[in-house]
Amino acid sequence: MPDSFVSWVLLAAIPVLLVVGGLSALHWSRYIGTLTRLHRSRSGPQAALAPSTVAWLELRGEQQYRRAYRRTWELVGVLALGLAVALAVG
């Protein structure tokens, strides 16, 4: 059982880091998947997709990129905050 406050903070940070890191990886994966679908729609044998479909894929790619970028910086922020608390207390 942890006996100091720093140990409790570090233990509490582990699930937060796992969740935020998992969300970040999920959004980057979705972004790459959207880019792949967009590339296939432009260069595949069915390159004559409706312009609305291509526009939707482009919009979806931008949304996924913004989410992935935001989640990545949230992960960095959580890491920095945890490190700052650990250094300040310990």
N, CA, C and O atoms as CSV, one atom per row, in Angstrom:
chain,resi,resn,atom,element,x,y,z
A,1,MET,N,N,0.836,-1.172,0.000
A,1,MET,CA,C,0.000,0.000,0.000
A,1,MET,C,C,0.891,1.249,0.000
A,1,MET,O,O,1.813,1.350,0.809
A,2,PRO,N,N,0.620,2.194,-0.897
A,2,PRO,CA,C,1.432,3.412,-0.941
A,2,PRO,C,C,1.285,4.219,0.355
A,2,PRO,O,O,0.200,4.318,0.929
A,3,ASP,N,N,2.393,4.784,0.788
A,3,ASP,CA,C,2.355,5.518,2.044
A,3,ASP,C,C,2.481,7.027,1.870
A,3,ASP,O,O,2.219,7.775,2.813
A,4,SER,N,N,2.869,7.485,0.701
A,4,SER,CA,C,3.013,8.930,0.511
A,4,SER,C,C,2.005,9.443,-0.518
A,4,SER,O,O,1.438,8.683,-1.303
A,5,PHE,N,N,1.809,10.746,-0.482
A,5,PHE,CA,C,0.879,11.394,-1.407
A,5,PHE,C,C,1.354,11.249,-2.847
A,5,PHE,O,O,0.545,11.062,-3.756
A,6,VAL,N,N,2.662,11.337,-3.053
A,6,VAL,CA,C,3.226,11.223,-4.403
A,6,VAL,C,C,2.901,9.857,-4.995
A,6,VAL,O,O,2.560,9.753,-6.174
A,7,SER,N,N,3.005,8.829,-4.194
A,7,SER,CA,C,2.691,7.480,-4.679
A,7,SER,C,C,1.232,7.376,-5.097
A,7,SER,O,O,0.917,6.744,-6.105
A,8,TRP,N,N,0.344,7.992,-4.329
A,8,TRP,CA,C,-1.076,7.968,-4.677
A,8,TRP,C,C,-1.343,8.738,-5.959
A,8,TRP,O,O,-2.142,8.307,-6.790
A,9,VAL,N,N,-0.671,9.884,-6.123
A,9,VAL,CA,C,-0.849,10.678,-7.344
A,9,VAL,C,C,-0.383,9.885,-8.556
A,9,VAL,O,O,-1.059,9.850,-9.584
A,10,LEU,N,N,0.770,9.251,-8.429
A,10,LEU,CA,C,1.291,8.461,-9.551
A,10,LEU,C,C,0.386,7.273,-9.860
A,10,LEU,O,O,0.164,6.951,-11.027
A,11,LEU,N,N,-0.130,6.628,-8.837
A,11,LEU,CA,C,-1.051,5.510,-9.065
A,11,LEU,C,C,-2.354,5.979,-9.708
A,11,LEU,O,O,-2.907,5.289,-10.564
A,12,ALA,N,N,-2.840,7.136,-9.303
A,12,ALA,CA,C,-4.075,7.663,-9.887
A,12,ALA,C,C,-3.860,8.118,-11.322
A,12,ALA,O,O,-4.801,8.119,-12.116
A,13,ALA,N,N,-2.640,8.502,-11.664
A,13,ALA,CA,C,-2.361,8.982,-13.020
A,13,ALA,C,C,-2.311,7.846,-14.039
A,13,ALA,O,O,-2.535,8.077,-15.227
A,14,ILE,N,N,-2.027,6.647,-13.602
A,14,ILE,CA,C,-1.888,5.524,-14.538
A,14,ILE,C,C,-3.167,5.284,-15.335
A,14,ILE,O,O,-3.091,5.237,-16.563
A,15,PRO,N,N,-4.343,5.128,-14.712
A,15,PRO,CA,C,-5.549,4.912,-15.525
A,15,PRO,C,C,-5.885,6.099,-16.420
A,15,PRO,O,O,-6.375,5.920,-17.535
A,16,VAL,N,N,-5.621,7.316,-15.930
A,16,VAL,CA,C,-5.893,8.503,-16.750
A,16,VAL,C,C,-5.015,8.486,-17.992
A,16,VAL,O,O,-5.490,8.743,-19.098
A,17,LEU,N,N,-3.739,8.185,-17.810
A,17,LEU,CA,C,-2.825,8.108,-18.951
A,17,LEU,C,C,-3.241,7.016,-19.926
A,17,LEU,O,O,-3.172,7.206,-21.141
A,18,LEU,N,N,-3.666,5.890,-19.407
A,18,LEU,CA,C,-4.102,4.800,-20.286
A,18,LEU,C,C,-5.332,5.195,-21.098
A,18,LEU,O,O,-5.404,4.909,-22.293
A,19,VAL,N,N,-6.289,5.846,-20.464
A,19,VAL,CA,C,-7.510,6.247,-21.169
A,19,VAL,C,C,-7.213,7.313,-22.218
A,19,VAL,O,O,-7.634,7.190,-23.368
A,20,VAL,N,N,-6.490,8.358,-21.826
A,20,VAL,CA,C,-6.198,9.435,-22.774
A,20,VAL,C,C,-5.292,8.933,-23.898
A,20,VAL,O,O,-5.484,9.301,-25.057
A,21,GLY,N,N,-4.315,8.102,-23.566
A,21,GLY,CA,C,-3.449,7.526,-24.597
A,21,GLY,C,C,-4.216,6.618,-25.543
A,21,GLY,O,O,-3.977,6.628,-26.751
A,22,GLY,N,N,-5.138,5.834,-24.998
A,22,GLY,CA,C,-5.969,4.979,-25.846
A,22,GLY,C,C,-6.852,5.781,-26.781
A,22,GLY,O,O,-7.000,5.432,-27.953
A,23,LEU,N,N,-7.442,6.858,-26.269
A,23,LEU,CA,C,-8.265,7.724,-27.125
A,23,LEU,C,C,-7.425,8.382,-28.211
A,23,LEU,O,O,-7.866,8.513,-29.353
A,24,SER,N,N,-6.225,8.790,-27.854
A,24,SER,CA,C,-5.332,9.398,-28.839
A,24,SER,C,C,-5.005,8.401,-29.947
A,24,SER,O,O,-5.081,8.735,-31.130
A,25,ALA,N,N,-4.642,7.189,-29.567
A,25,ALA,CA,C,-4.325,6.160,-30.565
A,25,ALA,C,C,-5.547,5.837,-31.425
A,25,ALA,O,O,-5.419,5.640,-32.633
A,26,LEU,N,N,-6.717,5.782,-30.815
A,26,LEU,CA,C,-7.943,5.505,-31.560
A,26,LEU,C,C,-8.209,6.580,-32.606
A,26,LEU,O,O,-8.537,6.266,-33.751
A,27,HIS,N,N,-8.070,7.842,-32.221
A,27,HIS,CA,C,-8.347,8.919,-33.168
A,27,HIS,C,C,-7.300,8.987,-34.270
A,27,HIS,O,O,-7.642,9.281,-35.415
A,28,TRP,N,N,-6.017,8.720,-33.955
A,28,TRP,CA,C,-5.007,8.686,-35.021
A,28,TRP,C,C,-5.304,7.533,-35.976
A,28,TRP,O,O,-5.139,7.670,-37.188
A,29,SER,N,N,-5.739,6.406,-35.435
A,29,SER,CA,C,-6.079,5.262,-36.280
A,29,SER,C,C,-7.249,5.594,-37.200
A,29,SER,O,O,-7.228,5.249,-38.381
A,30,ARG,N,N,-8.259,6.255,-36.668
A,30,ARG,CA,C,-9.407,6.645,-37.497
A,30,ARG,C,C,-8.997,7.645,-38.570
A,30,ARG,O,O,-9.478,7.582,-39.701
A,31,TYR,N,N,-8.105,8.569,-38.214
A,31,TYR,CA,C,-7.621,9.552,-39.189
A,31,TYR,C,C,-6.886,8.856,-40.336
A,31,TYR,O,O,-7.115,9.170,-41.504
A,32,ILE,N,N,-6.018,7.925,-40.006
A,32,ILE,CA,C,-5.281,7.192,-41.044
A,32,ILE,C,C,-6.243,6.370,-41.890
A,32,ILE,O,O,-6.077,6.285,-43.107
A,33,GLY,N,N,-7.246,5.765,-41.262
A,33,GLY,CA,C,-8.251,5.017,-42.013
A,33,GLY,C,C,-9.033,5.900,-42.967
A,33,GLY,O,O,-9.327,5.497,-44.092
A,34,THR,N,N,-9.371,7.101,-42.523
A,34,THR,CA,C,-10.095,8.035,-43.390
A,34,THR,C,C,-9.229,8.457,-44.563
A,34,THR,O,O,-9.712,8.543,-45.693
A,35,LEU,N,N,-7.951,8.722,-44.306
A,35,LEU,CA,C,-7.038,9.072,-45.400
A,35,LEU,C,C,-6.916,7.932,-46.405
A,35,LEU,O,O,-6.867,8.164,-47.613
A,36,THR,N,N,-6.867,6.717,-45.906
A,36,THR,CA,C,-6.768,5.553,-46.792
A,36,THR,C,C,-8.015,5.430,-47.658
A,36,THR,O,O,-7.914,5.194,-48.862
A,37,ARG,N,N,-9.188,5.586,-47.053
A,37,ARG,CA,C,-10.429,5.517,-47.832
A,37,ARG,C,C,-10.499,6.637,-48.860
A,37,ARG,O,O,-10.961,6.424,-49.981
A,38,LEU,N,N,-10.046,7.822,-48.487
A,38,LEU,CA,C,-10.044,8.952,-49.416
A,38,LEU,C,C,-9.099,8.682,-50.581
A,38,LEU,O,O,-9.438,8.963,-51.730
A,39,HIS,N,N,-7.929,8.144,-50.298
A,39,HIS,CA,C,-6.971,7.822,-51.360
A,39,HIS,C,C,-7.543,6.754,-52.294
A,39,HIS,O,O,-7.432,6.854,-53.516
A,40,ARG,N,N,-8.160,5.728,-51.693
A,40,ARG,CA,C,-8.765,4.676,-52.522
A,40,ARG,C,C,-9.903,5.216,-53.372
A,40,ARG,O,O,-10.087,4.787,-54.511
A,41,SER,N,N,-10.665,6.152,-52.826
A,41,SER,CA,C,-11.792,6.690,-53.594
A,41,SER,C,C,-11.318,7.525,-54.775
A,41,SER,O,O,-12.030,7.650,-55.772
A,42,ARG,N,N,-10.135,8.091,-54.672
A,42,ARG,CA,C,-9.617,8.918,-55.764
A,42,ARG,C,C,-8.831,8.121,-56.794
A,42,ARG,O,O,-8.797,8.493,-57.967
A,43,SER,N,N,-8.202,7.033,-56.373
A,43,SER,CA,C,-7.304,6.334,-57.291
A,43,SER,C,C,-7.752,4.921,-57.651
A,43,SER,O,O,-7.133,4.285,-58.505
A,44,GLY,N,N,-8.798,4.423,-57.030
A,44,GLY,CA,C,-9.238,3.062,-57.289
A,44,GLY,C,C,-10.018,2.943,-58.583
A,44,GLY,O,O,-10.220,3.930,-59.291
A,45,PRO,N,N,-10.455,1.734,-58.888
A,45,PRO,CA,C,-11.229,1.526,-60.111
A,45,PRO,C,C,-12.574,2.255,-60.082
A,45,PRO,O,O,-13.164,2.514,-61.131
A,46,GLN,N,N,-13.052,2.582,-58.895
A,46,GLN,CA,C,-14.315,3.314,-58.780
A,46,GLN,C,C,-14.019,4.787,-58.501
A,46,GLN,O,O,-14.668,5.401,-57.654
A,47,ALA,N,N,-13.061,5.344,-59.195
A,47,ALA,CA,C,-12.623,6.713,-58.912
A,47,ALA,C,C,-13.719,7.743,-59.172
A,47,ALA,O,O,-13.577,8.908,-58.800
A,48,ALA,N,N,-14.787,7.330,-59.795
A,48,ALA,CA,C,-15.870,8.266,-60.114
A,48,ALA,C,C,-16.916,8.285,-59.000
A,48,ALA,O,O,-18.113,8.178,-59.264
A,49,LEU,N,N,-16.462,8.420,-57.762
A,49,LEU,CA,C,-17.405,8.536,-56.653
A,49,LEU,C,C,-18.089,9.890,-56.702
A,49,LEU,O,O,-17.592,10.836,-57.313
A,50,ALA,N,N,-19.200,9.959,-56.069
A,50,ALA,CA,C,-19.934,11.225,-56.021
A,50,ALA,C,C,-19.091,12.277,-55.305
A,50,ALA,O,O,-18.419,11.972,-54.320
A,51,PRO,N,N,-19.125,13.506,-55.795
A,51,PRO,CA,C,-18.353,14.567,-55.133
A,51,PRO,C,C,-18.738,14.749,-53.669
A,51,PRO,O,O,-17.905,15.131,-52.847
A,52,SER,N,N,-19.988,14.478,-53.346
A,52,SER,CA,C,-20.403,14.615,-51.944
A,52,SER,C,C,-19.709,13.577,-51.063
A,52,SER,O,O,-19.398,13.852,-49.904
A,53,THR,N,N,-19.465,12.384,-51.612
A,53,THR,CA,C,-18.766,11.351,-50.848
A,53,THR,C,C,-17.328,11.764,-50.594
A,53,THR,O,O,-16.824,11.608,-49.482
A,54,VAL,N,N,-16.665,12.286,-51.613
A,54,VAL,CA,C,-15.280,12.736,-51.457
A,54,VAL,C,C,-15.217,13.902,-50.472
A,54,VAL,O,O,-14.325,13.955,-49.624
A,55,ALA,N,N,-16.156,14.829,-50.583
A,55,ALA,CA,C,-16.192,15.969,-49.660
A,55,ALA,C,C,-16.426,15.496,-48.230
A,55,ALA,O,O,-15.831,16.025,-47.291
A,56,TRP,N,N,-17.296,14.500,-48.066
A,56,TRP,CA,C,-17.557,13.968,-46.736
A,56,TRP,C,C,-16.303,13.322,-46.172
A,56,TRP,O,O,-15.990,13.503,-44.995
A,57,LEU,N,N,-15.574,12.566,-47.000
A,57,LEU,CA,C,-14.340,11.934,-46.535
A,57,LEU,C,C,-13.294,12.982,-46.153
A,57,LEU,O,O,-12.578,12.811,-45.166
A,58,GLU,N,N,-13.202,14.060,-46.924
A,58,GLU,CA,C,-12.250,15.120,-46.589
A,58,GLU,C,C,-12.616,15.786,-45.266
A,58,GLU,O,O,-11.752,16.036,-44.426
A,59,LEU,N,N,-13.901,16.068,-45.089
A,59,LEU,CA,C,-14.357,16.678,-43.843
A,59,LEU,C,C,-14.108,15.743,-42.666
A,59,LEU,O,O,-13.650,16.172,-41.607
A,60,ARG,N,N,-14.410,14.476,-42.858
A,60,ARG,CA,C,-14.204,13.479,-41.801
A,60,ARG,C,C,-12.728,13.386,-41.433
A,60,ARG,O,O,-12.383,13.265,-40.258
A,61,GLY,N,N,-11.857,13.441,-42.441
A,61,GLY,CA,C,-10.420,13.406,-42.180
A,61,GLY,C,C,-9.968,14.597,-41.356
A,61,GLY,O,O,-9.159,14.451,-40.440
A,62,GLU,N,N,-10.485,15.776,-41.676
A,62,GLU,CA,C,-10.131,16.973,-40.908
A,62,GLU,C,C,-10.619,16.866,-39.465
A,62,GLU,O,O,-9.906,17.243,-38.535
A,63,GLN,N,N,-11.831,16.353,-39.281
A,63,GLN,CA,C,-12.364,16.198,-37.927
A,63,GLN,C,C,-11.529,15.211,-37.126
A,63,GLN,O,O,-11.211,15.460,-35.963
A,64,GLN,N,N,-11.173,14.087,-37.747
A,64,GLN,CA,C,-10.377,13.086,-37.045
A,64,GLN,C,C,-8.998,13.626,-36.696
A,64,GLN,O,O,-8.461,13.329,-35.629
A,65,TYR,N,N,-8.421,14.423,-37.603
A,65,TYR,CA,C,-7.104,14.999,-37.328
A,65,TYR,C,C,-7.172,15.941,-36.128
A,65,TYR,O,O,-6.315,15.893,-35.246
A,66,ARG,N,N,-8.197,16.798,-36.098
A,66,ARG,CA,C,-8.327,17.725,-34.968
A,66,ARG,C,C,-8.507,16.975,-33.653
A,66,ARG,O,O,-7.914,17.345,-32.640
A,67,ARG,N,N,-9.317,15.931,-33.665
A,67,ARG,CA,C,-9.522,15.148,-32.442
A,67,ARG,C,C,-8.237,14.451,-32.009
A,67,ARG,O,O,-7.886,14.460,-30.829
A,68,ALA,N,N,-7.541,13.851,-32.963
A,68,ALA,CA,C,-6.297,13.151,-32.637
A,68,ALA,C,C,-5.256,14.124,-32.098
A,68,ALA,O,O,-4.573,13.825,-31.118
A,69,TYR,N,N,-5.134,15.276,-32.728
A,69,TYR,CA,C,-4.172,16.287,-32.295
A,69,TYR,C,C,-4.495,16.766,-30.883
A,69,TYR,O,O,-3.603,16.898,-30.045
A,70,ARG,N,N,-5.773,17.026,-30.626
A,70,ARG,CA,C,-6.205,17.488,-29.303
A,70,ARG,C,C,-5.937,16.420,-28.239
A,70,ARG,O,O,-5.445,16.733,-27.155
A,71,ARG,N,N,-6.260,15.163,-28.546
A,71,ARG,CA,C,-6.035,14.088,-27.574
A,71,ARG,C,C,-4.547,13.897,-27.293
A,71,ARG,O,O,-4.160,13.605,-26.161
A,72,THR,N,N,-3.718,14.059,-28.315
A,72,THR,CA,C,-2.278,13.920,-28.114
A,72,THR,C,C,-1.774,14.995,-27.154
A,72,THR,O,O,-0.974,14.709,-26.262
A,73,TRP,N,N,-2.238,16.229,-27.334
A,73,TRP,CA,C,-1.806,17.294,-26.433
A,73,TRP,C,C,-2.415,17.133,-25.046
A,73,TRP,O,O,-1.810,17.559,-24.062
A,74,GLU,N,N,-3.584,16.536,-24.945
A,74,GLU,CA,C,-4.141,16.236,-23.626
A,74,GLU,C,C,-3.259,15.223,-22.906
A,74,GLU,O,O,-3.025,15.339,-21.704
A,75,LEU,N,N,-2.773,14.233,-23.642
A,75,LEU,CA,C,-1.875,13.236,-23.063
A,75,LEU,C,C,-0.596,13.901,-22.572
A,75,LEU,O,O,-0.124,13.613,-21.472
A,76,VAL,N,N,-0.039,14.784,-23.380
A,76,VAL,CA,C,1.172,15.503,-22.972
A,76,VAL,C,C,0.888,16.354,-21.733
A,76,VAL,O,O,1.716,16.426,-20.825
A,77,GLY,N,N,-0.268,16.990,-21.698
A,77,GLY,CA,C,-0.630,17.805,-20.541
A,77,GLY,C,C,-0.771,16.987,-19.271
A,77,GLY,O,O,-0.318,17.406,-18.206
A,78,VAL,N,N,-1.396,15.826,-19.375
A,78,VAL,CA,C,-1.548,14.960,-18.203
A,78,VAL,C,C,-0.181,14.488,-17.724
A,78,VAL,O,O,0.077,14.455,-16.521
A,79,LEU,N,N,0.691,14.124,-18.652
A,79,LEU,CA,C,2.041,13.710,-18.264
A,79,LEU,C,C,2.790,14.849,-17.578
A,79,LEU,O,O,3.434,14.638,-16.550
A,80,ALA,N,N,2.708,16.048,-18.137
A,80,ALA,CA,C,3.401,17.195,-17.551
A,80,ALA,C,C,2.842,17.538,-16.171
A,80,ALA,O,O,3.597,17.837,-15.246
A,81,LEU,N,N,1.525,17.495,-16.038
A,81,LEU,CA,C,0.903,17.790,-14.750
A,81,LEU,C,C,1.310,16.759,-13.699
A,81,LEU,O,O,1.648,17.114,-12.570
A,82,GLY,N,N,1.276,15.498,-14.072
A,82,GLY,CA,C,1.689,14.446,-13.142
A,82,GLY,C,C,3.136,14.591,-12.717
A,82,GLY,O,O,3.465,14.412,-11.544
A,83,LEU,N,N,4.000,14.912,-13.665
A,83,LEU,CA,C,5.411,15.105,-13.347
A,83,LEU,C,C,5.602,16.320,-12.443
A,83,LEU,O,O,6.387,16.276,-11.496
A,84,ALA,N,N,4.883,17.407,-12.737
A,84,ALA,CA,C,4.999,18.616,-11.914
A,84,ALA,C,C,4.531,18.356,-10.485
A,84,ALA,O,O,5.171,18.802,-9.533
A,85,VAL,N,N,3.421,17.641,-10.330
A,85,VAL,CA,C,2.920,17.328,-8.987
A,85,VAL,C,C,3.903,16.431,-8.255
A,85,VAL,O,O,4.184,16.645,-7.076
A,86,ALA,N,N,4.423,15.432,-8.944
A,86,ALA,CA,C,5.368,14.515,-8.309
A,86,ALA,C,C,6.638,15.244,-7.876
A,86,ALA,O,O,7.171,14.975,-6.800
A,87,LEU,N,N,7.122,16.160,-8.705
A,87,LEU,CA,C,8.328,16.908,-8.345
A,87,LEU,C,C,8.058,17.916,-7.232
A,87,LEU,O,O,8.906,18.131,-6.367
A,88,ALA,N,N,6.877,18.534,-7.253
A,88,ALA,CA,C,6.552,19.532,-6.234
A,88,ALA,C,C,6.367,18.896,-4.858
A,88,ALA,O,O,6.790,19.457,-3.847
A,89,VAL,N,N,5.746,17.748,-4.826
A,89,VAL,CA,C,5.458,17.111,-3.543
A,89,VAL,C,C,6.646,16.296,-3.049
A,89,VAL,O,O,6.956,16.286,-1.858
A,90,GLY,N,N,7.300,15.619,-3.973
A,90,GLY,CA,C,8.368,14.704,-3.570
A,90,GLY,C,C,9.700,15.323,-3.733
A,90,GLY,O,O,10.715,14.691,-3.440
